[in-house]
Amino acid sequence: MPSPTVITATFSKRLSEARALRGLSQRALGALVDKDQDKNRGAVLINRYERERNQADMTKAAELAKALDVPVAYLFAEDDDLAAAILAFAKLPSAERQRMREELERLAGKQRR
Protein backbone atom coordinates (compact mmCIF):
# COMPACT_ATOMS: atom_id res chain seq x y z
CA MET A 1 0.00 0.00 0.00
CA PRO A 2 1.48 3.36 -0.98
CA SER A 3 2.15 5.94 1.70
CA PRO A 4 -0.03 9.05 2.01
CA THR A 5 2.87 11.08 0.58
CA VAL A 6 3.02 8.88 -2.53
CA ILE A 7 -0.76 9.02 -2.95
CA THR A 8 -0.71 12.83 -2.73
CA ALA A 9 2.16 13.05 -5.23
CA THR A 10 0.37 10.71 -7.63
CA PHE A 11 -2.89 12.63 -7.37
CA SER A 12 -1.07 15.93 -7.96
CA LYS A 13 0.70 14.60 -11.05
CA ARG A 14 -2.42 13.04 -12.56
CA LEU A 15 -4.53 16.12 -11.85
CA SER A 16 -2.03 18.32 -13.65
CA GLU A 17 -1.81 15.86 -16.58
CA ALA A 18 -5.59 15.58 -16.94
CA ARG A 19 -6.00 19.35 -16.77
CA ALA A 20 -3.36 19.79 -19.49
CA LEU A 21 -5.02 17.09 -21.64
CA ARG A 22 -8.27 19.04 -21.48
CA GLY A 23 -6.52 22.32 -22.24
CA LEU A 24 -7.79 23.94 -19.05
CA SER A 25 -6.02 26.52 -16.95
CA GLN A 26 -6.04 26.16 -13.18
CA ARG A 27 -8.50 29.05 -13.10
CA ALA A 28 -10.85 27.37 -15.60
CA LEU A 29 -10.80 24.05 -13.74
CA GLY A 30 -11.26 25.84 -10.43
CA ALA A 31 -14.31 27.62 -11.83
CA LEU A 32 -15.81 24.30 -13.00
CA VAL A 33 -15.56 22.66 -9.58
CA ASP A 34 -16.08 25.66 -7.31
CA LYS A 35 -18.90 27.50 -9.11
CA ASP A 36 -20.25 29.26 -6.04
CA GLN A 37 -16.92 30.68 -4.92
CA ASP A 38 -14.61 33.44 -6.05
CA LYS A 39 -12.89 32.40 -9.32
CA ASN A 40 -9.47 33.09 -7.83
CA ARG A 41 -10.22 30.79 -4.90
CA GLY A 42 -10.80 27.85 -7.25
CA ALA A 43 -7.54 28.51 -9.09
CA VAL A 44 -5.64 28.72 -5.81
CA LEU A 45 -7.15 25.42 -4.68
CA ILE A 46 -6.17 23.66 -7.93
CA ASN A 47 -2.67 25.10 -7.64
CA ARG A 48 -2.37 23.78 -4.09
CA TYR A 49 -3.53 20.32 -5.15
CA GLU A 50 -1.06 20.23 -8.04
CA ARG A 51 1.81 21.44 -5.84
CA GLU A 52 0.97 18.92 -3.09
CA ARG A 53 0.12 21.68 -0.62
CA ASN A 54 -3.44 20.43 -0.05
CA GLN A 55 -5.04 17.00 -0.27
CA ALA A 56 -8.40 16.56 -1.94
CA ASP A 57 -10.96 14.44 -0.12
CA MET A 58 -12.78 11.77 -2.11
CA THR A 59 -15.76 14.03 -2.80
CA LYS A 60 -13.52 16.74 -4.25
CA ALA A 61 -11.51 14.14 -6.21
CA ALA A 62 -14.77 12.89 -7.74
CA GLU A 63 -15.80 16.46 -8.64
CA LEU A 64 -12.42 17.09 -10.26
CA ALA A 65 -12.58 13.81 -12.19
CA LYS A 66 -16.06 14.65 -13.46
CA ALA A 67 -14.97 18.15 -14.55
CA LEU A 68 -11.95 16.64 -16.33
CA ASP A 69 -13.99 13.77 -17.83
CA VAL A 70 -11.68 11.10 -16.42
CA PRO A 71 -12.40 8.20 -14.07
CA VAL A 72 -11.54 8.90 -10.43
CA ALA A 73 -9.25 5.85 -10.57
CA TYR A 74 -7.08 7.67 -13.11
CA LEU A 75 -6.25 10.36 -10.56
CA PHE A 76 -4.82 7.71 -8.23
CA ALA A 77 -3.14 5.37 -10.76
CA GLU A 78 0.34 4.62 -9.45
CA ASP A 79 2.12 4.13 -12.78
CA ASP A 80 1.82 5.58 -16.25
CA ASP A 81 0.82 2.30 -17.93
CA LEU A 82 -2.06 1.80 -15.52
CA ALA A 83 -3.15 5.43 -15.95
CA ALA A 84 -3.15 5.08 -19.75
CA ALA A 85 -5.08 1.80 -19.51
CA ILE A 86 -7.72 3.39 -17.27
CA LEU A 87 -8.25 6.25 -19.73
CA ALA A 88 -8.44 3.90 -22.71
CA PHE A 89 -10.79 1.47 -20.94
CA ALA A 90 -13.12 4.30 -19.93
CA LYS A 91 -13.54 5.32 -23.57
CA LEU A 92 -14.75 1.87 -24.66
CA PRO A 93 -18.43 1.00 -25.08
CA SER A 94 -19.84 -1.37 -22.47
CA ALA A 95 -19.66 -4.51 -24.63
CA GLU A 96 -16.02 -3.84 -25.46
CA ARG A 97 -15.22 -3.22 -21.80
CA GLN A 98 -16.60 -6.64 -20.92
CA ARG A 99 -14.56 -8.31 -23.66
CA MET A 100 -11.38 -6.46 -22.64
CA ARG A 101 -11.90 -7.29 -18.97
CA GLU A 102 -12.24 -10.98 -19.80
CA GLU A 103 -9.11 -10.85 -21.95
CA LEU A 104 -7.14 -9.08 -19.21
CA GLU A 105 -8.27 -11.66 -16.66
CA ARG A 106 -7.21 -14.44 -19.04
CA LEU A 107 -3.78 -12.87 -19.54
CA ALA A 108 -3.36 -12.25 -15.81
CA GLY A 109 -4.23 -15.89 -15.13
CA LYS A 110 -1.46 -17.01 -17.50
CA GLN A 111 1.04 -14.85 -15.61
CA ARG A 112 0.24 -16.49 -12.27
CA ARG A 113 1.06 -19.99 -13.49
C-alpha angles and dihedrals in degrees: 000000000000119000121252088253092056092046091052092048091049093048091049093050095046093045091054092046094049092047091051091047089056092046093237127147119224087253093053093048091045090053091051094054101032102042096154096051136073109288091233091054091059092049091049091050093051090048091052092050092049093047092047092244094122133028120223117226118228093265092054091044089054091049091050092047091051092049090049093043093234131121114262087237089065091063090058101038107133099210136033096244092054091046091052091047092051092052093047093046092050091057094056123098115251096260091051091048090056092049093047092047091053091048092049091049090050092050092045090051090055090053093055094057 
